Amino acid sequence: MRTLLEVEDLRVDFTVGAHGRRRRLRAVDGVDLVVREGEILGLVGESGCGKSTLARTLVGLQAPSGGRISLGGDLLPRRRPAAVRKRIQMIFQDPGSSLDPRHTVREALLAPLRVHRLADGAGEEARVRELMGLVELPERLLDAKPRSLSGGQRQRVAIARALAVEPDVLVADEAVAALDASATGAILNLLADLRTSLGLTVVFISHDLSVVRGLCDRVAVMYLGRVVELGRTAEIFARPRHPYLQALLAAVPRVGAPIAAPPLEGDEPPSLLDPPSGCRFRTRCPAAFDRCVTEEPALVTRGGALVACHLADRC
């Protein structure tokens, strides 16, 4: 598969504080990613690791502080014109907040068509009905407002709205986190079907490893703004090499097994305002040694995956 979306040394900074004590917080720090055409790439990590900031930067809602984002070989500008914005669309976590409660489903789907001048007259209505079919919603819901829909139905409308402009890439940021189990399964199946039927490319962001394992072709693991492991889903879940991913997988509940705390030193990651020297994971890593304090590990290829750990060769 050819490379569709490429991220090189991406950095995103925020300034925090007040009263003359302003400091830099780097939420995304030197991320390199390649997303291939027609694949679903998962991004996982704890809250605060930078995955949602990365998502917002990919779609143009957040300007990068440095680095490059290319789509189909074209460098994306910091300020994106409409023709560029429509190429990468986002599905947000809470469809109840991302849909205007005053608008009907029909109005929500017509809005992007009119903004980007993709249809008019009878063509608009035909396209709206086509979108409802794509996300498996009955046309009788076109005149409904979000409050009368279930959570799963609202998320399907949000997906249809994102698909209205025929994007090259869909970025789903915790798109099933606000849904119950049955709705989650239905939305995941829908995304998988859309990937097959439309050749859709998806960046899927989640903290739920079981969801990512079942949906994604490859997975990138983020910690404190950086990618620490990346590879094919089956490969890195079967043989995780970074101690952080090992800890995350050890914490996943299993039927018939007691629930155990992950093998980490401390419950919370350090602050991004003052990240550790060397390896950022060292303050929580049970295997950290002297080199981890002074030298930042680079992403290197080990066993078909990329991993940033000084102990990768021993795993």
N, C-alpha and C positions, 0 to 999 in steps of 0.2 A: 504493500500500500504506500502511496506517495505521501509525503509530509504536507499537511494542510495548514496547521497552526504551529508556529515556532516562537518560543520565548527564550531570549538570550540575556543572561545577567540582569534579570528584572529586579528593580529595587523600588520600594514604596515607603516613603517617610511621612510621618505626621509630627507636628509640633504640639507638645502638651505642656500644661502648666499655666501659671498666671502670676501677676504681680512681679514681673521681672525675673521669674525663675522658670523660663521656658527651656524645654529639653527636647531633643530629637528622639522619636520612637520609630525604629525601622521595622515595619510589620512584615515586609517581604524583602529578603536579603540575598540577592544574587541567585535567583531561581532560573534554571535552564530546563525547558520542557519541549518535547516534540509531540504533537498530536497528529496521528495519521488519519487520512481520509477514511470515513466509514467505521472508525473504532469508537468504543466508549472507554475513556480514560478516567479512572477514579482518583480523587484526591482525598486522603484521609489524614486525620490527626486530631489532637485534643482541641478544645475551644481555646482560641487565642493563638493558634499556631500560624495563622496568616492565610488560611485557605479561602476564606470569604473575601478578604481584601484582594487576593489574587484573582478571584472570580470577577469582582467588580472592575478590576483593572483590565481584564481581558475584554469585557464588553464595553469599556470606555466610560464607565460611571466614576472611575477614579483615575486621575492622571498619574502615570509612573514618575518616579523621581530620577530614574535612570534605566538603562537597558533598552531592549528592542522587542517589539511584538510584530511578527510578520504573518500574513494570511495569504495563502496561495502564492507565496513568493513576494508579495507586496508589503512593504514596510508601512505599518499603520501609524498615522500621525497622532500627536498628543491630543489635538482637537479634531474630532472626526466628523466629517460631513455626513448628511443623511444616507447617502449611497453606501458609505462605509459602515455606519452604525447598524444598518439592517442586516449585514452579513454575519454578525455575531449577536444572538439574542439570549436572554436570560429568563429562567424560571426561578421565581423566588420561593423561599421557604413557606410563607404563609399566604395562601391565595386569598384569604379573607382581607388581608391588608393590601395586596397588590392589585386587586380588582376594585374599581370605583363602585361603591354601594348604590350610587344613583343611576348607574347605567345598566341596561339590560345586556344579556349575553350578545345579542345582535349588535348593539352599539359598541360593546367592547371589541368585537371582531372587525367591525367596520372601521374603527379608528385608525389602525395601522395601514389598512388598505388606502384610506383617503390621505393620510399623511405622506405616504410614499407614492401616491397616485398609481396604484397597481391595478385598479379596476374602476369602472363607473357604471351607473345605471343597472341594467339587468345582470351585468357581469359581477357586480358587487354581491348581489343576492346569491348568485350561483356559487361564488367563491366561499361565502359564509356557510352555505349548506355543505359544500365540500369539506370545509374545515371541521364542521360538526361530525361528519362521517369519519374523518381521519382519527378523531379522538373518541369515537364510539359514543357520542351523545345523541339523543333523539332531538329532532328538529323542533319538537314542541317546547323545548326549553329556551328557544331563541328569545322569547319575550319575557323570560324570567329574570329576576335580579339576584345578585349573589346571595342575599340573605335566605332565599328559598331553596338554595342548592345545598347538597351535602358537601363535606370537605373534599371528598374525592372528585365530585362533579366540578367544584370550583377550580381544583387544580387542573382538570382536563380543559376547562375553558382557558386557563392561563397558558397551557401548552399550545392550544389552538391559536391563541393570540400571538404567541411567539413564532409559530409556524406560518402565520399569515404572510409574512414578508419573504418566505422561502430562504431562510438563513443557511449559510454554509456550516455554521457551528452553533450548537445549543449548549448553553452553560446552565446546569441545574444545581443550584446552591441549596443543599439540604431540602430537596424538593418533596421528600416524603416524611420529613421529621415531624410535621404537624398532623399527620394522618394516622388513623387507627390501622391495625394489622391488615384487615381485609382490603382497605383502600390502598395501603402501601403496596401490597402484592399486585393489585390491578394496575396501578400507575407504573410499576416496574415492568410489568408485562407489556404495557402500552409503549413505553420507551424502547424496549427491545424490538417490538414489532415495527415501530416507526424507523428504527435504524435499518431494519431489513427492507421495508417497503420503499423508503425514501432515500436510502443510502446516507442517513443522517450521521453526522459526527457529533459526539456528546462529550463534554467534560462534566463528570458527575461528582459532586462534592458531598461528602457525608462523614459522620463520625461513627456510623454503624458498619462494622467490618463484615457482618454477615450479608448485608444488603450489597455492599461493594463486591464481595466475593461471588455472588450469584449473577451480577449484572455486567461487570467491567472486564474488558480484555486485558488491560494493564492497569497498574496502580502505582501512584506516587505517594510516598509517606512524607508528611511535613512535620517539622519540629522547630519551634521558635523562628519561623520565617524562612527556613531552608528545607530543601528536599534531602532526606537522609537515606532513602531507599526507593528504587524504581525498577519495575520489571513486570513480566507477565504475571497475571493474577495467580494462576496455578503454581507457578514457580516460587514466588515469594511467600505465598501462604503455606506451601508445603515445607519450604526451607528458609524461614526468615533469617537474615544475616545480621541486621542491625539490632542491638539490644532493646531499642525503643519499640520496634515492631514485635519483637519477641515478647515484650512485656504486655503490649496491647492484646496480642493473640492469647496470651496466658490468662487474661482477665475476661475473655469471652465466656459466658455461662455455657455449660454443657449438661445435657440431660443425664441425670444419675451421678453427677460429680458435684462435690461441695464447691460453693462459691469461694474463691480465694482472691486475696488482694494481689495486684500485679507486682512482680519483683522489682520494685523501684525504691530508690532512696528518697523518701519524701513524697507527699501527695500532689504537690503543685509545681508546675514548671517555674523557673526564675522569671523575673520581669524582663520584658523586652527593652526597658529603659536602661537596664544594666545586665546584659547577657554575660555569661561566663566566658573567660578566656579559653582559647583552644577549642576543644569540642564542646558545643553548647549543651550536650546531653550529659556531660561528665558528672554534674552535681547530683544526678539521679541514677547514674549507671552503677550497678553493683560490681562491674568488671573494670572500672576506670583505673588507669595507672598514670605514672608521671608524664608520659608523652601526651596524654589527653589534656593536661593542664596548659601546655605551651604550644601545641601544634594543632591547627584545625585540620581535620581529615578531609581529603578531597573525594569527590564521587569517582569511584573506580569500578571497572567491570569485574565482577566475580560470579562465576557460575551462571552466566546469562542474565544477571541483574546488575544494576548500579547500586553501590552502597558506599556511604561515607562513614567509615569506622576503621580505626587502627587495628581492630581485632578481626576484620572481615576474613582474613586468610585462615583463621583458626576455626571458623564456624562451618 
